[in-house]
Amino acid sequence: MRFRRQQAAEVGVNLTPLIDVVFLLLIFFMVSTTFTRETQLTLDLPEAAGEPRAVTEQQVEVLVDEDGRYRVNGQPLVDNRVRTLQAAIYKVSAGDTTLPLVIAADAQAAHQDVVRAMDAAGQMGFVHMNISTRMPAEAAASD
């Protein structure tokens, strides 16, 4: 009697589960990825409330106008460079970095100009810096 030889099953890898896993990983990474949206931020800048500080006799006041020009204790500077600003602050303070430094900026002044003034004073060693603010309209009306 002659038995038929059974044909050996074809050796192969079933790719269906592998494709399913890859597809699920793809969906997971697509859902968990954050997409950056370029939007404009609307900022409401804070207003200060409280008692105004007593003005001291000796202080350095840096004014920043809306065009980015600086004034140190009321004296305008010839240009807007950091070195010029530092020289004017040094002249007014006579090198005394313990004096309080007040930065007053126009509401329309660029943030960069205010930060430049803070950076110039910080490089010189001033640590007592204040940014002057105005009282909110509601609080000023109730006084």
CORVEN-V767962 format. One record per residue. N is the residue number from 0. PSI is psi as a letter, one per 20 degrees, with the letter a starting at -180 (NA if undefined). OMEGA is omega in whole degrees, -180 to 180 (NA if undefined). Layout:
BEGIN
<<N	PSI	OMEGA> <N	PSI	OMEGA>>
END
This chain:
BEGIN
<<0	p	-176> <1	o	179> <2	q	177> <3	p	178> <4	p	180> <5	p	-180> <6	p	179> <7	p	180> <8	q	-179> <9	p	-179> <10	p	180> <11	r	-180> <12	p	178> <13	o	-175> <14	i	-178> <15	g	178> <16	h	179> <17	g	179> <18	h	178> <19	g	-180> <20	g	179> <21	g	178> <22	g	178> <23	h	176> <24	h	178> <25	g	178> <26	g	-180> <27	g	-179> <28	h	177> <29	h	-179> <30	h	-175> <31	i	180> <32	p	176> <33	p	178> <34	p	180> <35	p	176> <36	p	178> <37	o	-180> <38	r	175> <39	p	179> <40	p	173> <41	o	-178> <42	p	170> <43	o	-177> <44	q	-177> <45	q	173> <46	q	-176> <47	q	175> <48	q	-180> <49	a	-179> <50	p	176> <51	q	180> <52	q	177> <53	p	-179> <54	p	178> <55	q	-179> <56	g	-177> <57	o	174> <58	q	177> <59	p	-179> <60	p	178> <61	p	178> <62	p	178> <63	o	180> <64	r	-174> <65	i	179> <66	j	179> <67	j	177> <68	q	-177> <69	q	170> <70	p	178> <71	o	-175> <72	l	175> <73	i	-179> <74	p	-180> <75	q	178> <76	q	-177> <77	h	176> <78	a	-174> <79	j	-179> <80	q	-179> <81	g	-179> <82	h	178> <83	g	178> <84	g	179> <85	h	179> <86	g	180> <87	g	178> <88	g	179> <89	h	-180> <90	g	-178> <91	h	-176> <92	i	-177> <93	k	177> <94	j	-179> <95	o	-177> <96	j	176> <97	i	178> <98	q	175> <99	q	180> <100	p	-179> <101	p	176> <102	p	178> <103	p	-177> <104	q	174> <105	q	-179> <106	h	-179> <107	j	180> <108	q	179> <109	q	180> <110	h	-179> <111	h	-179> <112	h	178> <113	g	179> <114	h	177> <115	g	178> <116	g	178> <117	h	180> <118	g	179> <119	g	179> <120	h	179> <121	h	177> <122	h	179> <123	i	177> <124	j	177> <125	p	180> <126	i	179> <127	m	-179> <128	p	176> <129	q	172> <130	o	-177> <131	q	179> <132	r	175> <133	q	180> <134	q	176> <135	q	-177> <136	h	-179> <137	g	-178> <138	h	179> <139	h	-178> <140	h	-178> <141	i	-180> <142	NA	NA>>
END
